[in-house]
Amino acid sequence: MIKEKNKNTPQKPENMDQVLEILGGFGKFQYLILVLILSMEIPCAFLMFVPIFIGVSPPEWLCDNDTVSIAETCSCQGTVSAIDPEATVVTEWNLICGSSWVPDAVVSDWYGRKYSFLGISAQMAFGSVLTAAAPNPYVYALARFICGSSFSGFLGLTAVYTMEFLTPNFRPVASAPRLGNLYSVPGFLPESPRWLLRNNKIEEAHKILVRMAKTNGKEPIDLETIREIAEKERAASSKDPEDTSVKRFSYLEFYQNSTLRKTTLCLQGIWFSWSMVYYGIGYYIKNLAGNPYMNMVYMGLTDATGYPTSFFFNNWLGRRRSLVVFMTLAAVALVAVPVIQLILDVNNPGLGLAIAGLCFLAKYGSAGARCAGRTLTGESYPTAIRTMGLAFSGSTSPLAAIVAPQMA
């Protein structure tokens, strides 16, 4: 008698994506990972955009009891002080005239996502404390450099770290959304099981997957199945299937391999483009009409709506098409700004509101492009060089962040 195969019997997983699906897909475990990691982007936003408020230059200065414009303060021979009592780094250190330039002034793939993440968080904590305690503009510039360098690594690492716990349909969530969590996170935060498998740490990866199964209320997958998956993925990524050693890649791979070179150059252009708009509008916001604090709230709302919308389009249209849609939207909104200035009279009260609206629309487009771009970049590289690839592709983003404030 032939027994009919039970349709409810789960199939044996053949790769990590199927393993994650069997263990609940986007379950409680993945939700906790996202909350722990992405919640730390909130203080990062304060850290990066605080110069908008503390770096404001007052329009008028007081020189020997005479009110003068900022252009006339350079010829003042007496004591110069700002008329506006609001304290900024410009007023505290008199950063005018000859000193006005001062304010503008592979680990993860080798050692794992968890400890690299905590190290970058510690670096950001040090930079933020140094920013607050800076006694002069030069120490302040150094502190901002530390914050900026750690922030760049943080963006790339958080995208990869969370992405490796998610199935393809939910990976855009990893690109959406530190200091207080620095001491509470390590106890729960696990290492990436994909990275552990790639580095022959199969037992450790299995423990994390068992923990994931219990949290999501699913049956755990046996160790032998995980071992077979690790061997398959190692054989697929290695030229010699019999070689069980762990190869450490370097950034030279991105120059020597023609496919990686072309992919990286395209992604670098994408990162530079959305970053120019994203940071340009972020630092230009002080020049928009209206209350600067409310404008910052509106800018935050564009991010809050841009990321969920991008998540929807990422799964509907795909990563590349979603990226094209959002970057086109941002480009059209920015091109419309000078057109509006030509059409409307300078004294028209609606001109400032129209420009602000277009800038927020462009910011919305760049936020969606950022989400789609980070997801596309993370999925364009294998696990062995994923963080390095995302960091190398995103290396043009800090360059755009440097240029954008000068243009704003």
C-alpha positions as a printed Julia matrix, in Angstrom:
408×3 Matrix{Float64}:
  0.0     0.0     0.0
  1.39    3.35   -1.05
  1.12    6.07    1.56
  0.21    9.52    0.35
  2.76   12.15    1.26
  1.5    14.51    3.93
  1.15   17.95    2.38
  1.52   19.57    5.78
  4.97   18.06    6.27
  7.45   20.93    6.05
 10.07   20.65    3.35
 13.7    20.45    4.32
 15.29   23.91    3.94
 18.07   24.24    1.38
 19.29   27.78    2.15
 19.17   30.42    4.87
 16.19   32.25    3.36
 14.11   29.06    3.64
 15.38   28.54    7.18
 14.19   32.0     8.19
 10.8    31.39    6.55
 10.34   28.14    8.5
 11.35   29.86   11.74
  8.62   32.46   11.39
  9.77   34.88    8.69
  9.18   38.27   10.28
  8.42   37.16   13.82
  8.97   38.42   17.36
 12.69   37.73   17.18
 13.16   39.83   14.02
 10.99   42.57   15.48
 13.16   42.76   18.61
 16.33   42.85   16.48
 14.95   45.77   14.46
 13.89   47.67   17.58
 17.27   47.19   19.26
 19.36   48.16   16.25
 17.26   50.73   14.4
 16.18   52.57   17.57
 19.8    53.61   17.89
 19.41   55.63   14.69
 17.28   58.14   16.63
 20.18   59.68   18.61
 22.26   59.43   15.42
 19.87   61.86   13.74
 20.34   64.35   16.59
 24.08   63.81   16.39
 24.33   64.54   12.66
 21.85   67.41   12.32
 22.62   69.31   15.52
 24.94   71.72   13.58
 21.81   73.13   11.93
 20.92   74.7    15.27
 24.23   75.13   17.1
 26.04   76.41   14.01
 23.67   79.24   13.09
 25.41   82.55   12.37
 23.48   85.62   13.66
 22.62   88.17   10.93
 23.73   91.14   13.09
 26.63   91.77   15.47
 27.32   94.46   18.04
 30.58   96.39   17.67
 31.47   99.26   20.06
 27.79   99.94   20.78
 26.99  100.18   17.05
 24.83   97.72   15.18
 26.62   96.47   12.08
 25.95   93.79    9.52
 27.97   90.6     9.41
 29.99   91.95    6.46
 31.09   95.0     8.47
 32.29   93.09   11.54
 35.59   92.26    9.82
 36.66   95.92    9.99
 35.61   96.32   13.62
 38.57   97.01   15.92
 36.66   96.62   19.17
 34.81   93.79   20.89
 32.36   91.96   18.65
 29.31   90.21   20.11
 26.1    88.91   18.6
 22.91   90.9    19.11
 20.81   87.73   19.2
 21.4    86.19   22.66
 20.81   82.65   21.31
 23.99   80.67   22.0
 25.66   78.89   19.1
 29.22   77.82   18.39
 29.52   80.86   16.11
 28.69   83.32   18.91
 30.56   81.42   21.64
 33.88   81.37   19.76
 33.34   84.43   17.5
 33.65   82.4    14.31
 33.51   85.31   11.88
 35.81   86.74    9.24
 39.07   84.77    9.22
 37.67   82.08   11.54
 34.35   81.57    9.76
 35.57   78.45    7.93
 36.08   76.34   11.06
 32.6    74.81   11.55
 32.51   73.47    7.96
 35.49   71.95    8.47
 36.73   45.88    6.86
 36.15   45.11   10.45
 32.56   43.84   10.23
 33.2    41.21    7.58
 36.28   39.96    9.45
 35.19   40.01   13.09
 31.4    39.89   12.89
 28.48   42.31   12.92
 27.8    42.41   16.67
 31.14   43.66   17.98
 31.64   46.01   15.05
 28.23   47.52   15.79
 29.06   48.01   19.46
 32.46   49.48   18.59
 30.94   52.04   16.24
 28.34   52.92   18.89
 31.12   53.54   21.4
 32.92   55.75   18.88
 29.76   57.79   18.35
 29.31   58.11   22.11
 32.85   59.44   22.45
 32.32   61.89   19.58
 29.07   63.23   21.02
 30.59   63.75   24.48
 33.6    65.48   22.94
 31.25   67.71   20.92
 29.46   68.86   24.07
 32.7    69.46   26.0
 34.71   71.08   23.18
 36.62   74.1    24.61
 37.46   75.61   21.2
 36.44   75.29   17.53
 39.35   73.01   16.69
 38.38   70.34   19.23
 34.8    70.78   18.04
 35.88   70.13   14.43
 37.73   66.98   15.57
 34.65   65.81   17.47
 32.46   66.32   14.41
 34.95   64.34   12.33
 34.75   61.44   14.8
 30.95   61.58   14.75
 30.84   61.73   10.96
 33.24   58.84   10.4
 31.4    56.6    12.86
 28.01   57.63   11.47
 29.0    56.5     7.96
 30.02   53.08    9.24
 26.91   52.88   11.39
 24.54   53.37    8.44
 26.16   50.62    6.43
 26.46   48.15    9.29
 22.88   48.54   10.56
 21.53   47.85    7.08
 23.54   44.62    6.74
 23.12   43.49   10.35
 19.33   43.64   10.35
 19.02   42.45    6.74
 20.72   39.13    7.53
 17.97   38.24   10.02
 15.18   38.92    7.49
 13.68   37.2     4.48
 13.81   39.05    1.11
 10.26   40.46    1.35
 11.0    42.18    4.67
 14.56   43.38    3.99
 13.45   46.94    3.09
 12.33   47.29    6.73
 15.99   47.11    7.71
 16.62   50.35    5.84
 13.71   52.22    7.4
 13.38   53.87   10.69
 22.75   55.31   20.84
 24.24   55.95   23.54
 21.87   54.8    26.28
 21.43   51.41   24.62
 25.18   50.8    24.43
 25.2    49.0    27.77
 21.84   47.2    27.51
 22.09   45.87   23.95
 25.07   43.43   24.15
 23.27   40.95   26.42
 20.52   40.24   23.89
 22.01   41.23   20.57
 23.1    38.06   18.72
 25.7    37.65   16.01
 24.46   37.27   12.43
 23.8    33.54   11.75
 24.72   34.06    8.08
 28.12   35.43    9.05
 28.65   32.58   11.53
 27.85   29.94    8.91
 30.15   31.56    6.4
 32.95   31.47    8.99
 32.43   27.77    9.92
 30.93   28.6    13.32
 28.01   26.25   12.75
 27.26   25.38   16.4
 27.04   29.07   17.36
 24.77   29.77   14.39
 22.54   26.84   15.38
 22.2    28.16   18.94
 21.0    31.53   17.61
 18.55   29.84   15.23
 17.19   27.73   18.12
 16.77   30.92   20.12
 14.97   32.47   17.15
 12.64   29.46   16.85
 11.7    29.58   20.55
 11.04   33.32   20.43
  8.85   32.95   17.33
  7.07   29.86   18.68
  8.38   27.53   15.97
 10.07   24.14   15.95
 13.87   24.48   15.77
 15.85   23.07   12.85
 18.34   20.32   13.63
 22.08   20.91   13.58
 22.78   18.54   10.69
 20.47   20.48    8.38
 22.24   23.71    9.24
 25.59   22.01    8.64
 24.45   20.84    5.18
 23.29   24.36    4.29
 26.63   25.8     5.4
 28.5    23.3     3.22
 26.3    24.08    0.19
 26.77   27.83    0.52
 30.5    27.44    1.06
 30.8    25.23   -2.02
 28.77   27.7    -4.1
 30.98   30.65   -3.11
 34.33   28.82   -3.27
 36.31   27.78   -6.33
 37.51   24.68   -4.48
 34.58   22.83   -2.81
 37.04   20.73   -0.77
 38.63   23.82    0.76
 37.1    24.36    4.22
 39.32   27.28    5.21
 37.78   30.71    5.71
 39.05   33.23    3.2
 39.3    36.86    4.25
 38.61   39.29    1.47
 40.06   42.77    1.08
 38.98   45.87   -0.81
 41.3    44.82   -3.66
 38.56   42.37   -4.7
 36.44   45.33   -5.81
 39.15   46.41   -8.26
 40.29   42.99   -9.48
 36.86   41.49  -10.14
 35.23   43.15  -13.17
 31.68   42.32  -12.06
 32.22   43.75   -8.58
 33.94   46.79  -10.07
 31.01   47.64  -12.37
 28.44   47.0    -9.65
 30.31   49.13   -7.12
 30.78   52.07   -9.5
 27.06   52.14  -10.29
 26.12   51.92   -6.62
 28.6    54.64   -5.67
 26.91   56.99   -8.14
 23.53   56.14   -6.65
 24.7    56.79   -3.09
 26.29   60.1    -4.05
 23.1    61.26   -5.81
 20.62   60.61   -3.04
 23.06   61.83   -0.38
 23.52   65.18   -2.15
 19.77   65.76   -2.0
 19.27   64.26    1.46
 22.01   66.18    3.25
 21.76   69.26    1.04
 18.14   69.85    1.99
 18.85   68.84    5.58
 21.44   71.59    6.01
 19.61   74.08    3.77
 16.56   73.9     6.01
 17.8    76.86    8.07
 17.28   79.04    4.97
 13.69   77.98    4.32
 10.74   80.2     5.18
  9.06   79.55    8.5
 10.13   78.44   11.95
 13.37   76.38   11.73
 12.25   74.06   14.52
  8.92   73.31   12.85
 10.71   72.88    9.54
 12.85   70.23   11.2
  9.66   68.5    12.36
  8.3    68.57    8.81
 11.6    67.2     7.51
 11.34   64.34    9.99
  7.82   63.62    8.78
  9.08   63.3     5.21
 11.47   60.59    6.4
  8.75   58.94    8.47
  6.51   58.68    5.4
  9.24   58.09    2.81
 10.6    54.89    4.37
  7.27   53.01    4.73
  6.29   54.06    1.21
  9.6    52.79   -0.11
  9.02   49.48    1.69
  5.76   49.07   -0.22
  7.29   49.99   -3.58
 10.34   47.78   -2.97
  8.16   44.68   -2.8
  5.77   45.83   -5.53
  8.07   47.24   -8.21
 11.4    45.8    -7.1
 14.5    47.53   -5.76
 15.79   49.15   -8.95
 12.45   50.47  -10.21
 11.61   51.86   -6.77
 14.98   53.6    -6.71
 14.29   55.17  -10.11
 10.83   56.36   -9.03
 12.02   58.08   -5.85
 15.14   59.62   -7.38
 13.08   60.95  -10.3
 10.6    62.47   -7.85
 13.42   64.22   -5.98
 14.98   65.48   -9.22
 11.7    66.88  -10.56
 10.98   68.67   -7.26
 14.43   70.29   -7.21
 14.25   71.36  -10.87
 10.89   72.96  -10.1
 12.47   75.24   -7.46
 14.23   77.64   -9.89
 11.22   77.45  -12.22
  8.95   78.64   -9.41
 11.38   81.45   -8.62
 11.17   82.63  -12.24
  7.38   82.43  -12.36
  6.5    84.02   -9.01
  7.47   87.51   -7.96
 10.11   87.83   -5.24
  7.68   89.73   -3.02
  4.98   87.1    -3.41
  4.25   85.7     0.07
  3.6    82.27   -1.41
  7.08   81.96   -2.91
  8.75   80.88    0.32
  6.04   78.33    1.06
  6.22   76.93   -2.48
  9.99   76.51   -2.28
  9.71   74.89    1.16
  7.05   72.48   -0.12
  9.19   71.46   -3.09
 12.22   70.96   -0.84
 10.22   68.72    1.47
  8.95   66.76   -1.55
 12.55   66.3    -2.73
 13.51   65.22    0.79
 10.69   62.68    0.69
 12.03   61.32   -2.61
 15.61   61.13   -1.31
 14.43   59.3     1.83
 12.66   56.7    -0.29
 15.71   56.44   -2.56
 17.92   55.95    0.49
 15.8    53.03    1.69
 15.69   51.39   -1.75
 19.38   52.07   -2.36
 20.54   50.54    0.9
 18.43   47.43    0.31
 19.65   47.08   -3.28
 23.27   47.5    -2.2
 23.04   44.91    0.55
 21.52   42.37   -1.83
 24.11   43.02   -4.56
 27.0    41.43   -2.63
 27.56   37.96   -1.13
 27.68   37.51    2.65
 31.48   37.27    2.71
 31.91   40.87    1.5
 28.45   42.33    2.13
 29.42   44.91    4.74
 32.6    45.8     2.86
 30.59   46.18   -0.35
 28.0    48.37    1.3
 30.72   50.47    2.94
 32.68   50.81   -0.31
 29.57   51.69   -2.31
 28.48   54.12    0.38
 31.9    55.78    0.55
 30.61   58.48   -1.8
 27.82   59.37    0.63
 30.18   61.16    3.09
 31.7    63.02    0.13
 28.24   64.25   -0.79
 27.62   65.16    2.85
 30.79   67.3     2.77
 29.89   69.06   -0.49
 26.16   69.5     0.17
 26.41   72.01    3.09
 28.76   74.2     1.02
 26.19   74.31   -1.78
 23.31   74.85    0.64
